[in-house]
Amino acid sequence: MTRAISFALIVGGVVLLYFGGQSFHSFSNDVSRVFTGAPTNKTIFLIAGGVVATLAGLTGLIVSGRR
């Protein structure tokens, strides 16, 4: 994995985490948590996708740095 792709994954992951945080504090998510006790699927997917993309980018940087 090249460094450019790794940086792009990190940036994309941070953006997804930002939007996941915004979604977590939205009114519709508050309503969902009142009735179901859990955040909406959209929020979970945004946060999980952000974590996975960020970790993949960091792993790519570490691997490409060892070469």
CHARMM-style PDB file with segment names, atoms N, HN, CA, C and O in Angstrom:
ATOM      1  N   MET     1       0.850  -1.165   0.000  1.00  0.00      PROA
ATOM      2  CA  MET     1       0.000   0.000   0.000  1.00  0.00      PROA
ATOM      3  C   MET     1       0.902   1.235   0.000  1.00  0.00      PROA
ATOM      4  O   MET     1       1.837   1.319   0.796  1.00  0.00      PROA
ATOM      5  N   THR     2       0.633   2.170  -0.866  1.00  0.00      PROA
ATOM      6  HN  THR     2      -0.127   2.102  -1.512  1.00  0.00      PROA
ATOM      7  CA  THR     2       1.477   3.350  -0.935  1.00  0.00      PROA
ATOM      8  C   THR     2       1.107   4.337   0.161  1.00  0.00      PROA
ATOM      9  O   THR     2       0.048   4.253   0.784  1.00  0.00      PROA
ATOM     10  N   ARG     3       2.020   5.272   0.370  1.00  0.00      PROA
ATOM     11  HN  ARG     3       2.880   5.340  -0.136  1.00  0.00      PROA
ATOM     12  CA  ARG     3       1.786   6.261   1.419  1.00  0.00      PROA
ATOM     13  C   ARG     3       0.607   7.171   1.102  1.00  0.00      PROA
ATOM     14  O   ARG     3      -0.115   7.587   2.008  1.00  0.00      PROA
ATOM     15  N   ALA     4       0.405   7.483  -0.174  1.00  0.00      PROA
ATOM     16  HN  ALA     4       0.992   7.145  -0.910  1.00  0.00      PROA
ATOM     17  CA  ALA     4      -0.708   8.359  -0.541  1.00  0.00      PROA
ATOM     18  C   ALA     4      -2.048   7.709  -0.214  1.00  0.00      PROA
ATOM     19  O   ALA     4      -2.958   8.373   0.282  1.00  0.00      PROA
ATOM     20  N   ILE     5      -2.167   6.432  -0.486  1.00  0.00      PROA
ATOM     21  HN  ILE     5      -1.427   5.893  -0.889  1.00  0.00      PROA
ATOM     22  CA  ILE     5      -3.403   5.717  -0.165  1.00  0.00      PROA
ATOM     23  C   ILE     5      -3.595   5.656   1.348  1.00  0.00      PROA
ATOM     24  O   ILE     5      -4.712   5.803   1.844  1.00  0.00      PROA
ATOM     25  N   SER     6      -2.518   5.442   2.067  1.00  0.00      PROA
ATOM     26  HN  SER     6      -1.611   5.323   1.664  1.00  0.00      PROA
ATOM     27  CA  SER     6      -2.601   5.391   3.525  1.00  0.00      PROA
ATOM     28  C   SER     6      -3.063   6.725   4.094  1.00  0.00      PROA
ATOM     29  O   SER     6      -3.926   6.760   4.971  1.00  0.00      PROA
ATOM     30  N   PHE     7      -2.497   7.820   3.602  1.00  0.00      PROA
ATOM     31  HN  PHE     7      -1.796   7.791   2.889  1.00  0.00      PROA
ATOM     32  CA  PHE     7      -2.932   9.140   4.064  1.00  0.00      PROA
ATOM     33  C   PHE     7      -4.392   9.401   3.702  1.00  0.00      PROA
ATOM     34  O   PHE     7      -5.135   9.980   4.494  1.00  0.00      PROA
ATOM     35  N   ALA     8      -4.803   8.978   2.511  1.00  0.00      PROA
ATOM     36  HN  ALA     8      -4.200   8.508   1.867  1.00  0.00      PROA
ATOM     37  CA  ALA     8      -6.193   9.163   2.097  1.00  0.00      PROA
ATOM     38  C   ALA     8      -7.136   8.370   3.006  1.00  0.00      PROA
ATOM     39  O   ALA     8      -8.209   8.860   3.357  1.00  0.00      PROA
ATOM     40  N   LEU     9      -6.748   7.161   3.387  1.00  0.00      PROA
ATOM     41  HN  LEU     9      -5.876   6.763   3.102  1.00  0.00      PROA
ATOM     42  CA  LEU     9      -7.563   6.368   4.300  1.00  0.00      PROA
ATOM     43  C   LEU     9      -7.668   7.021   5.673  1.00  0.00      PROA
ATOM     44  O   LEU     9      -8.732   7.006   6.291  1.00  0.00      PROA
ATOM     45  N   ILE    10      -6.579   7.586   6.143  1.00  0.00      PROA
ATOM     46  HN  ILE    10      -5.714   7.598   5.641  1.00  0.00      PROA
ATOM     47  CA  ILE    10      -6.606   8.258   7.436  1.00  0.00      PROA
ATOM     48  C   ILE    10      -7.524   9.478   7.383  1.00  0.00      PROA
ATOM     49  O   ILE    10      -8.344   9.679   8.280  1.00  0.00      PROA
ATOM     50  N   VAL    11      -7.389  10.282   6.347  1.00  0.00      PROA
ATOM     51  HN  VAL    11      -6.724  10.119   5.618  1.00  0.00      PROA
ATOM     52  CA  VAL    11      -8.240  11.473   6.206  1.00  0.00      PROA
ATOM     53  C   VAL    11      -9.702  11.058   6.073  1.00  0.00      PROA
ATOM     54  O   VAL    11     -10.573  11.636   6.723  1.00  0.00      PROA
ATOM     55  N   GLY    12      -9.971  10.070   5.241  1.00  0.00      PROA
ATOM     56  HN  GLY    12      -9.263   9.601   4.713  1.00  0.00      PROA
ATOM     57  CA  GLY    12     -11.345   9.585   5.088  1.00  0.00      PROA
ATOM     58  C   GLY    12     -11.905   9.034   6.391  1.00  0.00      PROA
ATOM     59  O   GLY    12     -13.072   9.253   6.713  1.00  0.00      PROA
ATOM     60  N   GLY    13     -11.081   8.326   7.131  1.00  0.00      PROA
ATOM     61  HN  GLY    13     -10.132   8.148   6.869  1.00  0.00      PROA
ATOM     62  CA  GLY    13     -11.513   7.785   8.416  1.00  0.00      PROA
ATOM     63  C   GLY    13     -11.839   8.870   9.424  1.00  0.00      PROA
ATOM     64  O   GLY    13     -12.817   8.766  10.164  1.00  0.00      PROA
ATOM     65  N   VAL    14     -11.020   9.910   9.455  1.00  0.00      PROA
ATOM     66  HN  VAL    14     -10.226   9.995   8.854  1.00  0.00      PROA
ATOM     67  CA  VAL    14     -11.277  11.016  10.371  1.00  0.00      PROA
ATOM     68  C   VAL    14     -12.565  11.746   9.985  1.00  0.00      PROA
ATOM     69  O   VAL    14     -13.334  12.155  10.855  1.00  0.00      PROA
ATOM     70  N   VAL    15     -12.797  11.907   8.692  1.00  0.00      PROA
ATOM     71  HN  VAL    15     -12.173  11.575   7.985  1.00  0.00      PROA
ATOM     72  CA  VAL    15     -14.032  12.550   8.227  1.00  0.00      PROA
ATOM     73  C   VAL    15     -15.240  11.708   8.625  1.00  0.00      PROA
ATOM     74  O   VAL    15     -16.239  12.247   9.101  1.00  0.00      PROA
ATOM     75  N   LEU    16     -15.158  10.393   8.434  1.00  0.00      PROA
ATOM     76  HN  LEU    16     -14.346   9.955   8.047  1.00  0.00      PROA
ATOM     77  CA  LEU    16     -16.261   9.519   8.839  1.00  0.00      PROA
ATOM     78  C   LEU    16     -16.500   9.578  10.348  1.00  0.00      PROA
ATOM     79  O   LEU    16     -17.647   9.586  10.795  1.00  0.00      PROA
ATOM     80  N   LEU    17     -15.435   9.618  11.122  1.00  0.00      PROA
ATOM     81  HN  LEU    17     -14.503   9.611  10.759  1.00  0.00      PROA
ATOM     82  CA  LEU    17     -15.586   9.729  12.572  1.00  0.00      PROA
ATOM     83  C   LEU    17     -16.237  11.056  12.963  1.00  0.00      PROA
ATOM     84  O   LEU    17     -17.048  11.104  13.888  1.00  0.00      PROA
ATOM     85  N   TYR    18     -15.883  12.128  12.261  1.00  0.00      PROA
ATOM     86  HN  TYR    18     -15.224  12.089  11.510  1.00  0.00      PROA
ATOM     87  CA  TYR    18     -16.491  13.435  12.536  1.00  0.00      PROA
ATOM     88  C   TYR    18     -17.999  13.381  12.281  1.00  0.00      PROA
ATOM     89  O   TYR    18     -18.796  13.786  13.126  1.00  0.00      PROA
ATOM     90  N   PHE    19     -18.377  12.874  11.101  1.00  0.00      PROA
ATOM     91  HN  PHE    19     -17.729  12.545  10.414  1.00  0.00      PROA
ATOM     92  CA  PHE    19     -19.800  12.806  10.776  1.00  0.00      PROA
ATOM     93  C   PHE    19     -20.534  11.812  11.679  1.00  0.00      PROA
ATOM     94  O   PHE    19     -21.708  12.015  11.988  1.00  0.00      PROA
ATOM     95  N   GLY    20     -19.873  10.764  12.097  1.00  0.00      PROA
ATOM     96  HN  GLY    20     -18.919  10.599  11.846  1.00  0.00      PROA
ATOM     97  CA  GLY    20     -20.467   9.832  13.053  1.00  0.00      PROA
ATOM     98  C   GLY    20     -20.721  10.492  14.398  1.00  0.00      PROA
ATOM     99  O   GLY    20     -21.744  10.238  15.033  1.00  0.00      PROA
ATOM    100  N   GLY    21     -19.797  11.334  14.832  1.00  0.00      PROA
ATOM    101  HN  GLY    21     -18.966  11.540  14.315  1.00  0.00      PROA
ATOM    102  CA  GLY    21     -19.994  12.084  16.075  1.00  0.00      PROA
ATOM    103  C   GLY    21     -21.129  13.080  15.966  1.00  0.00      PROA
ATOM    104  O   GLY    21     -21.915  13.248  16.899  1.00  0.00      PROA
ATOM    105  N   GLN    22     -21.212  13.744  14.814  1.00  0.00      PROA
ATOM    106  HN  GLN    22     -20.574  13.608  14.057  1.00  0.00      PROA
ATOM    107  CA  GLN    22     -22.317  14.680  14.594  1.00  0.00      PROA
ATOM    108  C   GLN    22     -23.651  13.938  14.579  1.00  0.00      PROA
ATOM    109  O   GLN    22     -24.638  14.419  15.134  1.00  0.00      PROA
ATOM    110  N   SER    23     -23.679  12.782  13.949  1.00  0.00      PROA
ATOM    111  HN  SER    23     -22.876  12.391  13.498  1.00  0.00      PROA
ATOM    112  CA  SER    23     -24.898  11.986  13.883  1.00  0.00      PROA
ATOM    113  C   SER    23     -25.282  11.449  15.263  1.00  0.00      PROA
ATOM    114  O   SER    23     -26.465  11.311  15.573  1.00  0.00      PROA
ATOM    115  N   PHE    24     -24.286  11.150  16.081  1.00  0.00      PROA
ATOM    116  HN  PHE    24     -23.325  11.262  15.829  1.00  0.00      PROA
ATOM    117  CA  PHE    24     -24.551  10.618  17.415  1.00  0.00      PROA
ATOM    118  C   PHE    24     -25.287  11.628  18.283  1.00  0.00      PROA
ATOM    119  O   PHE    24     -26.069  11.248  19.154  1.00  0.00      PROA
ATOM    120  N   HSD    25     -25.040  12.913  18.050  1.00  0.00      PROA
ATOM    121  HN  HSD    25     -24.405  13.222  17.343  1.00  0.00      PROA
ATOM    122  CA  HSD    25     -25.659  13.966  18.850  1.00  0.00      PROA
ATOM    123  C   HSD    25     -26.861  14.604  18.165  1.00  0.00      PROA
ATOM    124  O   HSD    25     -27.294  15.684  18.569  1.00  0.00      PROA
ATOM    125  N   SER    26     -27.403  13.964  17.147  1.00  0.00      PROA
ATOM    126  HN  SER    26     -27.051  13.087  16.820  1.00  0.00      PROA
ATOM    127  CA  SER    26     -28.543  14.528  16.430  1.00  0.00      PROA
ATOM    128  C   SER    26     -29.853  14.180  17.147  1.00  0.00      PROA
ATOM    129  O   SER    26     -29.907  13.275  17.979  1.00  0.00      PROA
ATOM    130  N   PHE    27     -30.897  14.924  16.799  1.00  0.00      PROA
ATOM    131  HN  PHE    27     -30.853  15.659  16.123  1.00  0.00      PROA
ATOM    132  CA  PHE    27     -32.206  14.717  17.412  1.00  0.00      PROA
ATOM    133  C   PHE    27     -32.768  13.335  17.082  1.00  0.00      PROA
ATOM    134  O   PHE    27     -33.315  12.662  17.955  1.00  0.00      PROA
ATOM    135  N   SER    28     -32.633  12.915  15.831  1.00  0.00      PROA
ATOM    136  HN  SER    28     -32.189  13.462  15.122  1.00  0.00      PROA
ATOM    137  CA  SER    28     -33.181  11.611  15.441  1.00  0.00      PROA
ATOM    138  C   SER    28     -32.471  10.476  16.180  1.00  0.00      PROA
ATOM    139  O   SER    28     -33.089   9.462  16.506  1.00  0.00      PROA
ATOM    140  N   ASN    29     -31.215  10.641  16.435  1.00  0.00      PROA
ATOM    141  HN  ASN    29     -30.712  11.464  16.170  1.00  0.00      PROA
ATOM    142  CA  ASN    29     -30.484   9.624  17.178  1.00  0.00      PROA
ATOM    143  C   ASN    29     -30.924   9.610  18.637  1.00  0.00      PROA
ATOM    144  O   ASN    29     -31.011   8.545  19.249  1.00  0.00      PROA
ATOM    145  N   ASP    30     -31.203  10.790  19.201  1.00  0.00      PROA
ATOM    146  HN  ASP    30     -31.132  11.655  18.704  1.00  0.00      PROA
ATOM    147  CA  ASP    30     -31.721  10.850  20.567  1.00  0.00      PROA
ATOM    148  C   ASP    30     -33.058  10.133  20.678  1.00  0.00      PROA
ATOM    149  O   ASP    30     -33.297   9.410  21.645  1.00  0.00      PROA
ATOM    150  N   VAL    31     -33.930  10.328  19.693  1.00  0.00      PROA
ATOM    151  HN  VAL    31     -33.736  10.915  18.907  1.00  0.00      PROA
ATOM    152  CA  VAL    31     -35.231   9.649  19.689  1.00  0.00      PROA
ATOM    153  C   VAL    31     -35.030   8.138  19.587  1.00  0.00      PROA
ATOM    154  O   VAL    31     -35.702   7.377  20.283  1.00  0.00      PROA
ATOM    155  N   SER    32     -34.124   7.707  18.739  1.00  0.00      PROA
ATOM    156  HN  SER    32     -33.578   8.325  18.174  1.00  0.00      PROA
ATOM    157  CA  SER    32     -33.849   6.281  18.590  1.00  0.00      PROA
ATOM    158  C   SER    32     -33.334   5.684  19.895  1.00  0.00      PROA
ATOM    159  O   SER    32     -33.721   4.578  20.275  1.00  0.00      PROA
ATOM    160  N   ARG    33     -32.460   6.420  20.577  1.00  0.00      PROA
ATOM    161  HN  ARG    33     -32.146   7.318  20.268  1.00  0.00      PROA
ATOM    162  CA  ARG    33     -31.923   5.907  21.838  1.00  0.00      PROA
ATOM    163  C   ARG    33     -32.980   5.834  22.929  1.00  0.00      PROA
ATOM    164  O   ARG    33     -32.911   4.969  23.802  1.00  0.00      PROA
ATOM    165  N   VAL    34     -33.967   6.740  22.889  1.00  0.00      PROA
ATOM    166  HN  VAL    34     -34.024   7.443  22.180  1.00  0.00      PROA
ATOM    167  CA  VAL    34     -35.040   6.694  23.885  1.00  0.00      PROA
ATOM    168  C   VAL    34     -35.860   5.413  23.726  1.00  0.00      PROA
ATOM    169  O   VAL    34     -36.186   4.754  24.713  1.00  0.00      PROA
ATOM    170  N   PHE    35     -36.192   5.063  22.478  1.00  0.00      PROA
ATOM    171  HN  PHE    35     -35.927   5.599  21.676  1.00  0.00      PROA
ATOM    172  CA  PHE    35     -37.064   3.920  22.251  1.00  0.00      PROA
ATOM    173  C   PHE    35     -36.324   2.589  22.179  1.00  0.00      PROA
ATOM    174  O   PHE    35     -36.851   1.574  22.632  1.00  0.00      PROA
ATOM    175  N   THR    36     -35.135   2.570  21.629  1.00  0.00      PROA
ATOM    176  HN  THR    36     -34.707   3.395  21.261  1.00  0.00      PROA
ATOM    177  CA  THR    36     -34.425   1.299  21.456  1.00  0.00      PROA
ATOM    178  C   THR    36     -33.238   1.126  22.394  1.00  0.00      PROA
ATOM    179  O   THR    36     -32.779   0.006  22.621  1.00  0.00      PROA
ATOM    180  N   GLY    37     -32.747   2.224  22.933  1.00  0.00      PROA
ATOM    181  HN  GLY    37     -33.119   3.134  22.748  1.00  0.00      PROA
ATOM    182  CA  GLY    37     -31.580   2.147  23.802  1.00  0.00      PROA
ATOM    183  C   GLY    37     -30.268   2.088  23.045  1.00  0.00      PROA
ATOM    184  O   GLY    37     -29.204   1.945  23.648  1.00  0.00      PROA
ATOM    185  N   ALA    38     -30.338   2.198  21.712  1.00  0.00      PROA
ATOM    186  HN  ALA    38     -31.202   2.314  21.222  1.00  0.00      PROA
ATOM    187  CA  ALA    38     -29.134   2.121  20.887  1.00  0.00      PROA
ATOM    188  C   ALA    38     -29.164   3.232  19.839  1.00  0.00      PROA
ATOM    189  O   ALA    38     -30.240   3.679  19.439  1.00  0.00      PROA
ATOM    190  N   PRO    39     -27.997   3.676  19.397  1.00  0.00      PROA
ATOM    191  CA  PRO    39     -27.971   4.680  18.325  1.00  0.00      PROA
ATOM    192  C   PRO    39     -28.452   4.088  17.000  1.00  0.00      PROA
ATOM    193  O   PRO    39     -28.587   2.871  16.869  1.00  0.00      PROA
ATOM    194  N   THR    40     -28.704   4.942  16.034  1.00  0.00      PROA
ATOM    195  HN  THR    40     -28.595   5.930  16.140  1.00  0.00      PROA
ATOM    196  CA  THR    40     -29.185   4.479  14.734  1.00  0.00      PROA
ATOM    197  C   THR    40     -28.093   3.699  14.002  1.00  0.00      PROA
ATOM    198  O   THR    40     -26.908   3.830  14.309  1.00  0.00      PROA
ATOM    199  N   ASN    41     -28.510   2.891  13.035  1.00  0.00      PROA
ATOM    200  HN  ASN    41     -29.473   2.785  12.786  1.00  0.00      PROA
ATOM    201  CA  ASN    41     -27.555   2.114  12.243  1.00  0.00      PROA
ATOM    202  C   ASN    41     -26.599   3.022  11.487  1.00  0.00      PROA
ATOM    203  O   ASN    41     -25.417   2.699  11.361  1.00  0.00      PROA
ATOM    204  N   LYS    42     -27.084   4.153  10.981  1.00  0.00      PROA
ATOM    205  HN  LYS    42     -28.044   4.416  11.083  1.00  0.00      PROA
ATOM    206  CA  LYS    42     -26.238   5.084  10.250  1.00  0.00      PROA
ATOM    207  C   LYS    42     -25.071   5.542  11.119  1.00  0.00      PROA
ATOM    208  O   LYS    42     -23.928   5.590  10.664  1.00  0.00      PROA
ATOM    209  N   THR    43     -25.367   5.874  12.362  1.00  0.00      PROA
ATOM    210  HN  THR    43     -26.296   5.835  12.731  1.00  0.00      PROA
ATOM    211  CA  THR    43     -24.326   6.330  13.284  1.00  0.00      PROA
ATOM    212  C   THR    43     -23.304   5.233  13.530  1.00  0.00      PROA
ATOM    213  O   THR    43     -22.099   5.485  13.513  1.00  0.00      PROA
ATOM    214  N   ILE    44     -23.780   4.030  13.757  1.00  0.00      PROA
ATOM    215  HN  ILE    44     -24.758   3.826  13.770  1.00  0.00      PROA
ATOM    216  CA  ILE    44     -22.874   2.917  14.018  1.00  0.00      PROA
ATOM    217  C   ILE    44     -21.983   2.653  12.807  1.00  0.00      PROA
ATOM    218  O   ILE    44     -20.781   2.432  12.956  1.00  0.00      PROA
ATOM    219  N   PHE    45     -22.572   2.675  11.599  1.00  0.00      PROA
ATOM    220  HN  PHE    45     -23.548   2.855  11.478  1.00  0.00      PROA
ATOM    221  CA  PHE    45     -21.785   2.428  10.388  1.00  0.00      PROA
ATOM    222  C   PHE    45     -20.755   3.531  10.157  1.00  0.00      PROA
ATOM    223  O   PHE    45     -19.631   3.241   9.746  1.00  0.00      PROA
ATOM    224  N   LEU    46     -21.115   4.788  10.412  1.00  0.00      PROA
ATOM    225  HN  LEU    46     -22.028   5.024  10.745  1.00  0.00      PROA
ATOM    226  CA  LEU    46     -20.161   5.883  10.228  1.00  0.00      PROA
ATOM    227  C   LEU    46     -18.981   5.750  11.190  1.00  0.00      PROA
ATOM    228  O   LEU    46     -17.829   5.904  10.786  1.00  0.00      PROA
ATOM    229  N   ILE    47     -19.261   5.471  12.437  1.00  0.00      PROA
ATOM    230  HN  ILE    47     -20.197   5.346  12.766  1.00  0.00      PROA
ATOM    231  CA  ILE    47     -18.185   5.362  13.427  1.00  0.00      PROA
ATOM    232  C   ILE    47     -17.331   4.125  13.165  1.00  0.00      PROA
ATOM    233  O   ILE    47     -16.103   4.200  13.220  1.00  0.00      PROA
ATOM    234  N   ALA    48     -17.961   2.996  12.882  1.00  0.00      PROA
ATOM    235  HN  ALA    48     -18.958   2.935  12.837  1.00  0.00      PROA
ATOM    236  CA  ALA    48     -17.201   1.769  12.614  1.00  0.00      PROA
ATOM    237  C   ALA    48     -16.369   1.917  11.344  1.00  0.00      PROA
ATOM    238  O   ALA    48     -15.211   1.500  11.312  1.00  0.00      PROA
ATOM    239  N   GLY    49     -16.941   2.503  10.308  1.00  0.00      PROA
ATOM    240  HN  GLY    49     -17.881   2.842  10.335  1.00  0.00      PROA
ATOM    241  CA  GLY    49     -16.190   2.729   9.072  1.00  0.00      PROA
ATOM    242  C   GLY    49     -15.015   3.660   9.276  1.00  0.00      PROA
ATOM    243  O   GLY    49     -13.944   3.455   8.706  1.00  0.00      PROA
ATOM    244  N   GLY    50     -15.216   4.692  10.097  1.00  0.00      PROA
ATOM    245  HN  GLY    50     -16.086   4.858  10.561  1.00  0.00      PROA
ATOM    246  CA  GLY    50     -14.124   5.614  10.401  1.00  0.00      PROA
ATOM    247  C   GLY    50     -12.990   4.947  11.141  1.00  0.00      PROA
ATOM    248  O   GLY    50     -11.818   5.198  10.859  1.00  0.00      PROA
ATOM    249  N   VAL    51     -13.337   4.100  12.087  1.00  0.00      PROA
ATOM    250  HN  VAL    51     -14.289   3.896  12.317  1.00  0.00      PROA
ATOM    251  CA  VAL    51     -12.302   3.387  12.845  1.00  0.00      PROA
ATOM    252  C   VAL    51     -11.533   2.438  11.938  1.00  0.00      PROA
ATOM    253  O   VAL    51     -10.303   2.388  11.983  1.00  0.00      PROA
ATOM    254  N   VAL    52     -12.255   1.684  11.114  1.00  0.00      PROA
ATOM    255  HN  VAL    52     -13.253   1.724  11.077  1.00  0.00      PROA
ATOM    256  CA  VAL    52     -11.601   0.714  10.220  1.00  0.00      PROA
ATOM    257  C   VAL    52     -10.703   1.426   9.214  1.00  0.00      PROA
ATOM    258  O   VAL    52      -9.571   0.998   8.987  1.00  0.00      PROA
ATOM    259  N   ALA    53     -11.197   2.513   8.605  1.00  0.00      PROA
ATOM    260  HN  ALA    53     -12.117   2.861   8.789  1.00  0.00      PROA
ATOM    261  CA  ALA    53     -10.399   3.242   7.609  1.00  0.00      PROA
ATOM    262  C   ALA    53      -9.158   3.863   8.250  1.00  0.00      PROA
ATOM    263  O   ALA    53      -8.072   3.819   7.672  1.00  0.00      PROA
ATOM    264  N   THR    54      -9.316   4.433   9.429  1.00  0.00      PROA
ATOM    265  HN  THR    54     -10.198   4.468   9.899  1.00  0.00      PROA
ATOM    266  CA  THR    54      -8.167   5.041  10.106  1.00  0.00      PROA
ATOM    267  C   THR    54      -7.131   3.990  10.478  1.00  0.00      PROA
ATOM    268  O   THR    54      -5.934   4.204  10.284  1.00  0.00      PROA
ATOM    269  N   LEU    55      -7.573   2.867  11.004  1.00  0.00      PROA
ATOM    270  HN  LEU    55      -8.545   2.693  11.162  1.00  0.00      PROA
ATOM    271  CA  LEU    55      -6.632   1.798  11.359  1.00  0.00      PROA
ATOM    272  C   LEU    55      -5.942   1.223  10.126  1.00  0.00      PROA
ATOM    273  O   LEU    55      -4.753   0.910  10.171  1.00  0.00      PROA
ATOM    274  N   ALA    56      -6.684   1.081   9.019  1.00  0.00      PROA
ATOM    275  HN  ALA    56      -7.650   1.335   8.983  1.00  0.00      PROA
ATOM    276  CA  ALA    56      -6.067   0.585   7.787  1.00  0.00      PROA
ATOM    277  C   ALA    56      -5.016   1.568   7.283  1.00  0.00      PROA
ATOM    278  O   ALA    56      -3.950   1.154   6.827  1.00  0.00      PROA
ATOM    279  N   GLY    57      -5.304   2.850   7.361  1.00  0.00      PROA
ATOM    280  HN  GLY    57      -6.170   3.186   7.731  1.00  0.00      PROA
ATOM    281  CA  GLY    57      -4.337   3.856   6.938  1.00  0.00      PROA
ATOM    282  C   GLY    57      -3.099   3.867   7.810  1.00  0.00      PROA
ATOM    283  O   GLY    57      -1.981   3.957   7.303  1.00  0.00      PROA
ATOM    284  N   LEU    58      -3.286   3.777   9.107  1.00  0.00      PROA
ATOM    285  HN  LEU    58      -4.194   3.704   9.519  1.00  0.00      PROA
ATOM    286  CA  LEU    58      -2.138   3.739  10.017  1.00  0.00      PROA
ATOM    287  C   LEU    58      -1.308   2.479   9.804  1.00  0.00      PROA
ATOM    288  O   LEU    58      -0.078   2.533   9.832  1.00  0.00      PROA
ATOM    289  N   THR    59      -1.965   1.358   9.592  1.00  0.00      PROA
ATOM    290  HN  THR    59      -2.964   1.315   9.569  1.00  0.00      PROA
ATOM    291  CA  THR    59      -1.247   0.112   9.322  1.00  0.00      PROA
ATOM    292  C   THR    59      -0.452   0.224   8.027  1.00  0.00      PROA
ATOM    293  O   THR    59       0.689  -0.231   7.949  1.00  0.00      PROA
ATOM    294  N   GLY    60      -1.058   0.830   7.016  1.00  0.00      PROA
ATOM    295  HN  GLY    60      -1.985   1.200   7.080  1.00  0.00      PROA
ATOM    296  CA  GLY    60      -0.343   1.026   5.742  1.00  0.00      PROA
ATOM    297  C   GLY    60       0.880   1.906   5.904  1.00  0.00      PROA
ATOM    298  O   GLY    60       1.913   1.651   5.286  1.00  0.00      PROA
ATOM    299  N   LEU    61       0.778   2.939   6.729  1.00  0.00      PROA
ATOM    300  HN  LEU    61      -0.061   3.146   7.231  1.00  0.00      PROA
ATOM    301  CA  LEU    61       1.950   3.804   6.962  1.00  0.00      PROA
ATOM    302  C   LEU    61       3.053   3.052   7.702  1.00  0.00      PROA
ATOM    303  O   LEU    61       4.234   3.202   7.388  1.00  0.00      PROA
ATOM    304  N   ILE    62       2.667   2.251   8.676  1.00  0.00      PROA
ATOM    305  HN  ILE    62       1.708   2.129   8.932  1.00  0.00      PROA
ATOM    306  CA  ILE    62       3.676   1.507   9.441  1.00  0.00      PROA
ATOM    307  C   ILE    62       4.372   0.478   8.541  1.00  0.00      PROA
ATOM    308  O   ILE    62       5.594   0.340   8.577  1.00  0.00      PROA
ATOM    309  N   VAL    63       3.592  -0.233   7.744  1.00  0.00      PROA
ATOM    310  HN  VAL    63       2.599  -0.121   7.715  1.00  0.00      PROA
ATOM    311  CA  VAL    63       4.163  -1.260   6.859  1.00  0.00      PROA
ATOM    312  C   VAL    63       5.065  -0.628   5.805  1.00  0.00      PROA
ATOM    313  O   VAL    63       6.153  -1.139   5.537  1.00  0.00      PROA
ATOM    314  N   SER    64       4.624   0.484   5.199  1.00  0.00      PROA
ATOM    315  HN  SER    64       3.741   0.899   5.417  1.00  0.00      PROA
ATOM    316  CA  SER    64       5.443   1.120   4.152  1.00  0.00      PROA
ATOM    317  C   SER    64       6.665   1.796   4.751  1.00  0.00      PROA
ATOM    318  O   SER    64       7.655   2.006   4.050  1.00  0.00      PROA
ATOM    319  N   GLY    65       6.616   2.141   6.032  1.00  0.00      PROA
ATOM    320  HN  GLY    65       5.812   1.970   6.601  1.00  0.00      PROA
ATOM    321  CA  GLY    65       7.767   2.755   6.679  1.00  0.00      PROA
ATOM    322  C   GLY    65       8.877   1.762   6.981  1.00  0.00      PROA
ATOM    323  O   GLY    65      10.036   2.159   7.103  1.00  0.00      PROA
ATOM    324  N   ARG    66       8.558   0.503   7.102  1.00  0.00      PROA
ATOM    325  HN  ARG    66       7.616   0.180   7.003  1.00  0.00      PROA
ATOM    326  CA  ARG    66       9.546  -0.529   7.426  1.00  0.00      PROA
ATOM    327  C   ARG    66      10.346  -0.969   6.208  1.00  0.00      PROA
ATOM    328  O   ARG    66      11.387  -1.609   6.353  1.00  0.00      PROA
ATOM    329  N   ARG    67       9.879  -0.639   5.018  1.00  0.00      PROA
ATOM    330  HN  ARG    67       9.033  -0.119   4.899  1.00  0.00      PROA
ATOM    331  CA  ARG    67      10.579  -1.106   3.808  1.00  0.00      PROA
ATOM    332  C   ARG    67      11.790  -0.318   3.553  1.00  0.00      PROA
ATOM    333  OT1 ARG    67      12.499  -0.573   2.579  1.00  0.00      PROA
TER     334      ARG     67
END
